Amino acid sequence: MAEVLMCRASEPTPEEEKLTIRDIAMAAESQTKEGDTFYLITQRWWQDWLEYVNQNQATCTNDGSSFEHNDSVGSSTTKKPSGIDNSDLIYEAAFEASTTGVELHDTLVEGTDYILLPQEVWNQLYAWYGGGPTLARKVINSGLSQTELSVEVYPLRLQLHLMPKGDQSAIRISKKERIGELHRKACEIFDLNSDQVCVWDYFSHRKHALMNDMDKTLDDANIQMDQDILVEVTENTHGCGSLVHENGSAENESVLALVVEPCRASLSTAGGLAASKGLSRNGNSELSQLQTGTSSVTELNNKTHGTSGVSTRGSSAGLTGLLNLGNTCFMNSAIQCLVHTPEFARYFQEDYHQEINWHNPLGMVGELALAFGDLLRKLWAPGRTPVAPRAFKAKLARFAPQFSGYNQHDSQELLAFLLDGLHEDLNRVKHKPYIKSRDADGRPDEEVADEYWANHIARNDSIIVDVCQGQYKSTLVCPVCNKISVTFDPFMYLSLPLQSTNTRTMTVTVFTCDGSALPAACTVTVPKQGRCRDLIQALSNACSLKHNEKLLLTEIRSHLIHRFLEDPLMSLSSIKDDDHLTAYKIPKFVKNSKFLQLIHRREEQETGNSQRTMGWKPYGTPLVSPISCDDAITRGDIQLIVHTMLSPMLRTENLRHPDVSDTNTLSEVSDLDPKLVDSTQKKSGSSKLTALPKLPLQLVDENNACIDLSVGEQKAVKFSSSSKSILVFVDWSQKLLGNYDTHYLENLPEVLKYGPVAKRARTEPLSLYTCLEAFLREEPLVPEDMWYCPRCKERRQASKKLDLWRLPEVLVIHLKRFSYSRSLKHKLETFVNFPIHDFNLTNYVANKSNTRHQLYELYALTNHFGGMGSGHYTAHIKLLDEHRWYNFDDSHISPINEEDVKSASAYVLFYRRVKTDDATVSNGAQSSAGHNNFSSQK
């Protein structure tokens, strides 16, 4: 009994366990290097342990808030977890029979199914709890510079086949192992002489390269997931090369075929180890909970739907699904559309390796093209189960870190990266010449367009250019000197706006500076592509502006004036729907004036028992009044002006019963002459100053020092000559707030508040032709994209007009459903009526010398369901050989009717040119526009 008590006394407490593991983890993290061992542990057990060691701490929730464990309300002490149980991570049957040892499940996700622990952390937990099985994995170098550390959770899986006997043996081997080790393993398993073994890169069952450099790693040899490798064993003394005919078949059938079967998951985890040699992304965050408490397990929005709903065994190819690895539906939908583009399907199933540009600094040393080609071949192989695109995703994350991890992304952004990356990897131009483009200068459009196109092809020539790139004409007109500039730019796809109307509703709050009216929100309708003068004119009519008044338009951010919108030619497109605008009525004929900006502040306090003050913070909406600088301005003058500006908000009871004992209370304001706002009349109102209490005003002088305006009313105020604004703070005490109804200054409305009406789909279907016309319509450039006029020698807000000039064989159209601004992400659920057959663009092509009919047919599209930042992507694809549509929903594939293809969820459309016999004039579809500028968004 004493021994039992002694044993229990020696067991660490939960707090001691937590501190011990935390210290070990921090030490291990700082020393992680290549070759170190990490261990997988099931997320379920790890979460139980975290709850055990953090049971006396606050538990963090997903939104960053926390709650305390309340032991007095029926809660009980968290039970100590039993032994480590990793059984939910492995195939039990495979563990018993396989020579490869423990086999992990196919679609494990770090942070959801498991986390990675340094060896020292695992050893300590194992010493306390025991259990297993032990799942050790090595740290390897990865990335372009080979300096990024990652854990190789899923090494390459090789299936060795001894032919013709049919003996098989499965092995696992790291991609960082050398080719010599692959030779050694094959010889050891089948008791072969290494001198008789030759290993070939047998990609797609064709001999591409003899793997005879024993010191090269499998990674350096571009051995990818699900790629075949052939090992030949022969008695022929002339070497392996004599065994091969030109078609790649073996002369001696008695060979050993070593086939690399599809790897069950990626080589490295999402995020892996950071370049700073830290823990893996999820593992690090999990270990950090030792200090911050437990957190709930992150759940993926999209789970794998299961196996395909269409049996592909014995059926036509092209019906293979992609497993959802965790929010990878955006990638799956885009890949399926590209894979089912006939030109790409043919190209990547043939030998495209000779076109890989291994040395293009803008490319990915051919790795993206190889990974995509490898995945395409798998998806076109008949009778295959759904494919886990882990290898492709790993390559994608390697070259485009924005797509790493398991967050949802925009499928159109991924598509743009893939097309550009594949183009650079397959660019036939090895040395790009420098070519300076010339302006049109009155030359015929046909001549200029051909010149631009030839210059583009001289630098960019690939299968992507052949299939997807087109050219449009861009015309810029200077609004000052009417200089016309014409260029012909390439595009990879068209991004079309969904707004079909030509007008826009905008809400602006109108203020007066003379105390004549309360602030009022004014909603007007203006041209969608209009300018600032259109908005001012509409507001002037709506608020009954007098002939001697004008409007000063401003944008408000954080309770301060962000900018004055004084340029009448400024495009309204630069004003976002979630901006806040104000307009101030001011006298039209006040000369030599500055604008007094009255900034409201109130005292903020910390929440809690102490109620400690945090200082004066801006709130509400600033007020503006012009001040003439022709005469000297005193502190008392500014007091009068502010009293006038605030007078409409003075509560009625305070007009009749002023609290004269409070210096912050306004009295006798009913006698105040509104014209006092004009400082030129200050002498007539100065006698009333003694009847007005002093407001707590502070003026910011030219040295950014605050001057108290409640004392010394006769003292003159000196203004900065360099600034057109005068900043004055009014500090609202609780007592002062009781005298004024300041809610008019709060809750400034947005330019356009999205609501159920704004988000409702249109009753009248929006035509794809209408979207195209809106895209091609002339409009002013946004201020951030001003054009440098060569004649004016200045940047101008020119008007821009786009025209289609050359159309590609495959036309990709992106429907701009998503809008982004500083605080708002919005999705348009607009139904677009797009044609499936006979999409006729003949009348939209500006090149009239081309008499060819421009007819297109839809063959694929991606769909997005749900809201911003989440939702789900699918693809609708037509198998051209079958003339039948299918829905590709990750791994689940099902036939659909053609009439079901159209929906309000359609996002990216893929059209293919319909062959016609009516004309032979080329539109340049053999190559198309710019890889650096493939987005034609305006």
N, C-alpha and C positions, 0 to 999 in steps of 0.2 A: 504493500500500500504506500509505503514511503517512497518507493521508486517511482510509482505513478505520479505522486504529488511533485516529486522533484522534476520529472519529465515535463509536467504541465507548467511548472514554474519557469522552466527554461524556454518555453515557447514564446516567440515575440508577440507583442500586442499588435493590433491592426495599425496603430500609429507608427510603431517601430518598423513594421514591414514596409509601410509606405515610405518612410524616410530612408530606409536602407536601399530600396529599389530606386528611389529618386537619385540618391548620391551615386549609385553604380551607373545608372543611365547617363547622368551628366558627365561622368568621367569617360565612359565608353564613347559617347557622342563626339567628344573633342578629339578622339584618337582614331576614328574610323579610317581605314585604308583598304586598298585593293587586296583581296585575298582573305579578308576577315569573314567570319561566319555569323550569319543572322539566323534566327529561328522563327518559324511560323507558329503562332498560337491562335486558337480559335477566338474570334471576337466575343462569342457568347461567354466563354469562361473568363476572359479578360474583363468583361463588363461586370461579371459577378464579383470578381476580386476587387475591382475598383469600388464597387458599392460597399464591399466589406471594409476596406481600409478607410473609406471616407464617410462612414455611417454617422459620424458625429459632426459633419460639416454641412454647410449649405449646399444644396444641389442646384447646379446651373441648368437652366432651360435653354431651348434653342434660340429664344429671342434675346438672350443675354441677361435676362432677369434671374432672380434666384429665390429660393424659398428655404426656410429652415425646417429640418426634421422636428416635428413636435412629438416628443416621446410621451407627452401626457394625453395624447388623443389616440389611444389604441395602437400606436406604432410599437414595433418590437425590434430588438437588436438583429441586425443583418447576420445571417448565419455564415460561418466560414465556409468557403467553397471546398468541395471535395477535390480529389486529384485531378490534374490537368487531363482533359479529354479532347483530343484533336480528331476524334473519329468522324466528325461531321465534315472534315476537310478532305477525306480520302475515300478511295474505292476499297472497300473491305476485301472483295473478291480478288482484286488485282494484287493486293498486299500479300495474299496467301499464295498466289501461283506465279506471279510475274518475277522475272529475273531482274527487272529494273528496280525492284524494291517498292517503296510506297509510292502510289500514284495519286496525285491530287485531282480533285474534281475539275471539270473543264473550265468553268466560268467563275472562278473565285475572284472576288474583288477586295483589294486591300482596303481596310477601314470599315468594310461591311461584313465580310466573312472572316477575315483574319487581320492580324497586325504583325509587324516584324519587330523582334526584340534582339538587341545585341547579345552576344554569347554570354557575357558576364551576367546579364539580367536573367536570361534563361536558366543558367546554372543555379542561381540563387533560388528562383521560383521552383525549379525542379527538386532542389534539396529540401525545400519546405513541403512540397505537395506531391512530388512524384507524378506518375501517370505517363501519358504519351499518346501516340507515338512521336518520337523526336523527328522534326522536319527541319533539317539544316540546309541552308542555302548560302552560296558564296557571294561576296561583293566583287563586282567587276567594274572596269572603266568603260564608259560609253560616251556617246556624243561625238560631234565632229572632231573636237580636240582631244578626245579620249581622256578627259580629265573629270568628267561627271561620273560620280559613283552611283551605282544602282545595284539592287539585289536581283540576281537571276533566279526568280522564283520558278520559272518553267524553262529548264534547259531543252535543247533540241532533242526530240525523240526520234531515234533511228530504228527502223525495222529491217533486220538483216534477213535476206532470203538466199538460201543456198540452192542454186539451180544446177541440174534439173531435179535434184533429190527432193526439193521442197522443204528442207529443214528451215526453221525460222528461229530467230532469237532477237528479242527487243532490248535496246540499250538506251540510256540517256547520256548525253554528252554536251558539255558547255560550248557555247558558240565561241568562247575564247580559247578553247583547246586547239592545238595545232593539228594540221592535216596528218602529221606523223603519228599522233595519238589515235586518230581514226584508223589508220593503217594497222597499228598495233592491236587495237581492240578486235578488228575483224579477223586478223590472223590468229589471235589467242582463242577466240570463241570457236572457230572452225578448224583450228590446228593446221593453219596454212603457212607456207613459206613466204615471207615478205617479199622476196625477190620476184615471185610470180603474181603479185597483186598490183593492179593499176586501178586508181580511183578517178572517175570522171564526174564532172559537173553534168548531170543528166537531166537538166531542166526540160520539162515537158517531153521526156523520153527521147531527147535528142542530145547527142554529145556536143557540148559547147566548149569545154576546156578540160585538159588533162590536169588533175590536181597532183602535181609531182613536186611542188615546193613544200617540203616537209616542215619548214619553220613558219609557214604562213598559217594564221588562224582561220577557222571556219568563217568567222565574221569578215575577215579581210578577203576571203574567197567569195564573198557575196552569197553564202549559203543561207537561204531564207527558209522560213517556215513552209511546210508542205511542198518542199522541193525535192525532186528525185536525185539520187546519187547512184551511179553505177560503179560496182567494183568488179573488175574482170580478173579472172584467174586462168592462166593458160600456160602450157608447156612451151609455147612459141618463143624461141630465143631471140627473135628480131624485135621484141618489145611490143608494147601495147598498140602503138600506132598502126602496125601492119594488120591489126584485126579489124580495122574500121574501113568500111566502104564510104563513099561520098554521102550516102543517105543515112549514115550513122548506125547502121545495123552491125551486129557482131558477126564475124566470120566463123568463130568457134562458138557453138551453142552451149558448150559446157562451161558456163561462166557462173560466177557468183554475183547475183543482183542484190545490191545493198540499197534499199529504197528508204528514203526519208519520208515517213508518213506525216500526215498533218499533225503539227504540234498542238497539244491540247490547250495551250494558252501562251501568252506573250513571254518574251525572255526577261523582261524587266517589269517591275511594278510601276503603277502610275506615280509619277513624281520620283520614285526611286529614292536614292540618297542625294541630297543637295550637293552642289559643287563645293560647298564649304565643308564637306565631309560630315554633315549632320545626319541625324536619323531620317528615315523615310518620312514623307509628308504626313501620312496618317499615323505612323508609329510615334512620331514626335509629338503630334497633338494629343495622342492617347497618353503618352507618358507625362505630358504637361498636366494632365488631370490629377496627377499625384499631388499637385500643389493647389489646384483650383477646384477639386471635387469632381464627381462623376458627371457624365453627360449622357444623354440618350443616344442610342445608336442611330447613325444617319441612315435613312432609308432612301433607296433610289426611286425616282418617279416612275421609271419605266422598267418593268421586269420582262424577262424573256417570255414570249407567248407560247413557247414549246416548239415542237417540230412542225414542219411544213404541212399545210392542209392539203397539198397536192402531192400525190405519189409520183416521184420522178423516176422510179426504176422502170426502165424500158420505154420511157417517154422521151419526148424531145428535150434537148438541152436548154439551159437558160432559166430553169425554174428552181434554182437553188437559193435558199434564204440565207440571211446573215444573222447570227446570234447577237442579241443586244447585250453588250458588255456592261451596261449601266449608263443610261442616258446617251447611248451612242446611236439612237435612231436618226439623229440629224445626219450622221456620217453614212449610215446604211442606206438611207433614201437617196442621197446624192450619188453614192457609188453605184447603186443599181441602175440609175438613169444613164450614167456614163458607160457602164459595162454593157448595157443594151443598146448603145449607139452602134449601128452596124459597122460603120467605118472603124471605130475603135476595136470592136470585137474581132474583126478580121486582122487588123494590124497587130494587136498584142498576142494573137494566137499564132502568128507567123514569127519568123526570126527577126526581131527588131533590134537585137543587141548591137548590130553594126551601126545603128544610128544614135546610140547613146553617146552623149557629149560628156565624157568623163572629166573634162578639165574646165567646164564652164563655171566661172566664179559666181554667176547668178543662179546656178542650178544646185542640185543636191547630189553631185557626183554619181548620178545615175541610180541612186538607191530608191528614190521615190518611183521612178519608172519601173524598176525591177519589182518592187513590192506591189505596185498596181497591176502590172502584167501578170504576176504570180497569182494574185487574188482573182483577176479576171478569168484566168484559165480554170481555176477551181470552180468558179461560179458557172462556167459553161460546160463543165464535165457532166455527162448524164449520170443519173442514178446516185447523186451525192446527197448526203444529209446536210443540214444547215452548217455553214462554215462560221467559225469564230475568227473574226478579222483582227486578232490580237497582234499579229506580226505587222500588218499594215498600220494599225493604230500606233504601234511602237515607233515605226518609221515616221509617221505623221507627227507624233509628239517630239521626235528627235529634231525635226527641221522646222516645226511650227509649234513652239511651246504654248501658244495660246489655246491649242486644242488638246493639251495634255489633261490628265485627270479625268474625272467622270461627271463634269458639269454639262448642262445642256448648252448647245451653241447654235448659231444660225447656219442652216444648211447651205444657204446661198454664199455666205462668207467662206465656208469650207470649199464649195464648188469653185469659187474664184481662185482660191489658193491652189487647188488641185490642177486646174487648167493652166495656170501660170507656171506652176512647178513642173508639170509634165512637159510643157513646151520647152522650158529651159534645159531639162534633162535630155530632151530629144532634139534639140536645136541642131540642124545640120550645118549651121554656120559656126565654124570653129574659131575664127578670128573676125570679130565684127569690125567693119571699116567705120571710120568717122565720116559722117555725112551731114552737112549743114543744110537745113531746109530753107527754101526761099519762099517769100510771099508771092501771091498770085500776080500782083501788079498789073492787072488788066488782061492777063493771058487767058485763053479759053479754059474753062473748067476741066474739060477732058484732058488737056495737056498737063495741067497742074496736078490733077488727081492721079494720072498715070505716073508722074514723077514722084509724088509722095509714096505711091504704092511700091514702085521699084526701089526706092530708098528703104522702105520698111522691109521688103523681102530680102534685101541685101544683108540685113542684120538679123532677121527672124524668119526661119524656114523650118517648119516641123509639121508633123501630122496634125497637131493642134491648130496650127495656122491654116493648113490645108482644109480642115473641116469646119472650124468654129469661128474664124475671124472674118470680120467685114470692115467696111469703111464708111464713114459719114463725112459730110461736108459741114464745116463750122464757119459761120459768118458772124463777125463782130463789127458793130457800128459804133463809133465814138459819138456820144450825145452832144459834144461841144463843137467839134470840127467836122463831123460826119465822115471821118476817115473809115474806109471799109477794108477789113482784113479777112481774107478767105484762106482757110487751111483744110486739109483732108486728113482726118485722124482715124486711127484704127479702133475697133471695138471687139470685145470678146462676147459680150452679151448686152442686151438692152434692159435697163431698169426703168420700168414705166410707172408713173404716178397713178393712183387710183381715183383721185378727185376728178369728177367729171364736170363739176360746175366751174363757172368762170368768176364767181364771187366768193367772198369770205366775210363772215360775221366777226366783228371785233368789239370788245367792251372796253371803254376807257372811263375813268372817274374824273369828272370835271369839277375844279375848285375855282372860287373867286378870291381875289386878293383885297377887295374893298368892303368885305363884310356884308354884301348884299344878298347872299344866298348860301344855303347849306351845300356841302358836296353832294353830287348826284352821279350815279353810274349811267353812262350813255352807251347804248349798243347801236352800232351802225353797220351797214353793208358796204363793202368796198371791193374793187377788182382784186381777184386773187393774186394777179401778177402786177398789181398797182404799185404806186410809189407813195411816199410819206405825204405829199401834197394832196393826194386823193383822200387819205384818212382825215387830214385837217379840214378839208372842205366839207366832208360828210359830217364831222363833228360840229363845225360852225353852223351848218344848217339845222342840225338836230337840237342844239342848245340855244338857238336864237341869239347868236352872237351879234352885238351891236356894231354899227359902222365904225366906231372909234375904238373897238377892241380887237385883239388878236389872241390866238391860242399858242401857249408854250407847251410843247409836248415833251414828256420825259418818261424814262423807264425807272422803276423803283425796284431796288434789291436790298434786302436786309434792312428795311426801314430808312434807307438813304437813297438819294438820287444817284443812280448808276451812270446815266448819260442823258444829255439833252438831244432830242431828235429834231435837229434844226435843218438838216439837209433836205430840201423838198424833193430831191431826186432819189433819196434812199429807198431801196426796194423793201416793200412790206414783207417779203419772204424772210427777211432777217429778223422779224419779230415773231417769236414762237408763241404757240397757243397758251403756254403756261407762264408767259411773261406778265408783269403787272405794269400798266401804263396809267399815267395821269396827264391831264391837260389843265393848264392854269389860264384863266381869263386875265389878261393884262392890258393896260392902255397901249394903243397902237403908236402914239406919237411921242412917247417919252424918250428923249435923246440923252446921250452920255449917262447911261444908267447901268447899275449893277443889280444882280438878283439877290435879294435876301432870302436865304433858305432857313426856315424855322424847323429845326430838328427836335422832335419830342423825345424826352427821356423819362424813365421812371425807375424807382429804386427796386432792385431785385433782392430777394432774400433766399437763403438756403432753406430747404425743407428740413424739418426736424424740430427738436425741442429748443435748440439754441436760438433759432431764428436770426442767425448772423447775417448781416447785410453783405451783399456782394458788389455794391456800387450802382451807379446810374447806367442803364443800358438803353439804347435807342429802341423805340417802338412806334407803332402807328405810321402815318404817312406824312412826309414833310409838306409844309406850306411854302409858297413862293410869292414874293411881292417885289416889284421893281423899285429901286431907289435912285433918284436923280443925284448925280455927283457934282452938279453945278454949284451948289451951296454946301456949306459946312453942315454936317450931320452930328447931332448930339445924342447922348445916351437916352435922353428923354424922348427924342424923336423916334428912336427905335422902339421904345416902350409903347408909344402911341400907335405905331404901325402894327405891332404884334397884337395890341388890344383890339384893333380893327379887324385883323385877320381872324381872331378867335371869337369875336362877338356873336356870330350866328349860333355858336354852340353853347352860349351862356344859358344856364337853366333859368326858367321864367321866375321862379321864387327868389332867385338871387338878384333879379332886376328890381324886384319890389322891396326886398328885405336884405339889403347888403350887410355883411358882417364887417363893419368898419374897423373892428378891433383886429381883424386878420389882415395883415399886409399883403397876403396872397389872394385876397378876394376883390373882385372887380366891383366898383360902385359907380353909379350914375352913368353907366355905359349907354343907356338909352338916349342920352344927350349927345353921344359921340357922333361927329360928322364923318360919314364914310369917306369923304374926300381927303381925310387926313392921311390916307395911304400915299398920296402924292406929297412928297416931302417939300415940294416947292410951296405948299400951303401950310407948312408946319407952324408959321407964326400965328395964324388965325386960331390954331388949336392949342397953342402952348399954354394958354391961360387955363385950360381944362386939366392940365397935367397934375395940378395939385389935387384935383378931385378924384384922380385915378390911383389905385394902389399900385405898388411896384411888383411886377411879375419877376419870378426868379430866373432871369435871363443871363446867359453868359455868351459873350462874343469872342470868336476865335480870331486873334489879330494876325498880322503878317508873319509873326514869329511863332505861330501856333500856340500862343499863350492865351488863356481864358481871362476875359475882362468881365467883372461883375457889373451888369447894367442896372442893378437895383439901387445903386448909390451914385451920387454925382451926376444928376440928370443934365446939368448944364455943360458938362465936359464934352468937348468935340471928340468924335471917333475918327481915327485914321484908318483908311482902307488900303489894302494892298493894290498897287497899280497893275500887277501882273495877273491878278485873278478877276474874273468877271462875277464871282459869287462871294457872298458874305454869309458865313455860317454863324447862326445863333442857336444856342441850345436853350430850351425851356424845360426845367426840371419839375415834373408833376408830382407834388406830394399828395398823400391820400386826401388831405383837406381840400387841396386845389381841384383834385379830380371830382370831388363832390359838388363843386360849383359849375362844372362844365360837363356837357354830354359828349364825351370824346369817342363814343362808339362809331361816330361818323369817320373817324380817322383810322379805325381798325378794320380788319378783314377786307382789305383791298381786293376786288374781284380779279380773276385772271382774264386774259384777252379772250379765251374761249374755254369754258368749263365743260369738260366731257361729262356727259350724263347718258342716261338710257336712250334719249332721243338721238344724240350725236352718234352713239355707238350702234344704233340699230341698222341692220342691212337695208339697202335701198329697195323700194318697192319696184322701181323700174330697173331692170338689169343694166349694168354698166357694160358697154361693149369694149372688147379688146381694141378695136379700131379707135374708139374714143380715147382710150388711154394712150395709144400711139400718137394720136393727134396732139394730145396735151404735152407729150414728151417733145414733139417737134415744133411746138409753138414758140414764137419769139418771146423772150423775157429778159429782164435786166439781170446782170450778174449780181451776186450777193457781195456785200462790202468786203468780206474776207477774201474774195477772189477777183479783185479789181484788175483791169487790163491796162497795161502800159501802152498808151497811144504813141506811136513813133512820130506822129506829126505834132501833137501837143507837148510831147516830152514829159508827160505826167500820167499818173494812174487815173483811169476813168472807170466809172460804173457803166460800161458799155452794155448794149443790148446784144443778146446772143440768139442765133437761129441755127438749129440743126436740121440737116436733110440726109436721108439715107442715100448712099451712092453705090456701094457694092454690098451684096448680101451673101452670106456664107452658105455652104451646103447644109449645115445644121445651125439653126437660129435658136439661141437660148434667150428666153424672155423672163425677166425677174419682175414680179408684181410687188411693188413697194408697200407691203402691208404694215411694216413696222416703222414707227416714227420715234425718234429719240430727242430729248431735250435735257436741260439740267436736272430737272426733278421729275420728269414724266416719261414713261415708256407706254406707248399706246399701239394697239394693233387694230387695224381696220378689218372688219368682218365683211367687207363688201363682196357681194357676188359679182364676178366678172364673167360675162358671157363670151367665152373664147371659142373660136371654131375648131372643130376636130379635123374636118376636111376642108380643102379649098380655102386656106388662109391666103387671100390674094393681096400681095403688097406691091403690085405693079404700079399703081398710081402714086405710091409713096416714095418711089425711087426717083431722085432728081436727075439721074443720068439718062436723059431722053434718047441718047444715041444707042442705048441698049433696048432693043425691041423685044427682048425675051420676057415671057410671062413669068412673074415671080409668085409661083404657087407653092404652098407648104402644107404639110400634113402633120398633125400631132402624133407623136409616138411614145412620149413619156412625160411625166410631170411629178413634182413633189408636192405633198400636202402638209399643212401645219394645222393641228388641232389644239385648241386651248389658248392660254394667254401668253404674255411676255415672259421670257426667261424660264419657261417650263413647257408644258404641253407635250405634244407627240408628233413625230414626223412619219409619214408613210410615202409610198410611191405607187403610182398607177403606170403600168408599162404594157405596151402592145407588142406581143411577139409577132414580128412581121411575117415569119414563115407560116404561122397559124392564123394570122389575121384575127387574133383574139386578145382581149384585154385581161390583165391580171392585177390584183392588189398585192403589193409587196409590203407586208407589215412585219419588219424585222425577219424572223425565221418563219413566219406564217405567210403562206402564199395561197391565194384563192382566186378563182375566176370571177370577173365582174362583167356586167353588161356595159356596152359603150355609153348608153345614156346616163350611167352612174358615174362616169368619169368627171363630169362637171360638178363642181361644188364651190361653196364660199371659202373652202380651205385651200384651194389651189394656190401654189406659191411660186414655183419655178416651172416654166413650160419649155418643152423640147420639141422643136419643129424640124422636120426634114424636108428638103426640097423635093417637089414632085417633078419627075422628068417629063419634059415637054418637047415636042418636035417642031414648034412654030418658029424658033429662031436659033441661030448659032452664035450670036455675039456673046462673048464671054463676059461674065460679070466679075471675074476675078476670084471665083470661089476656090481656086486651087490653093490659095493662101489667103490669109486675112490678117486683120489688123493687130495692133500693138500689144505685145505681151506686157509691156510696162504700164499701159493705159487701157487695160481690157475692160474696165468698167466705164460705161458711158453715162453714168449718173450725172445729172446737172448739178 
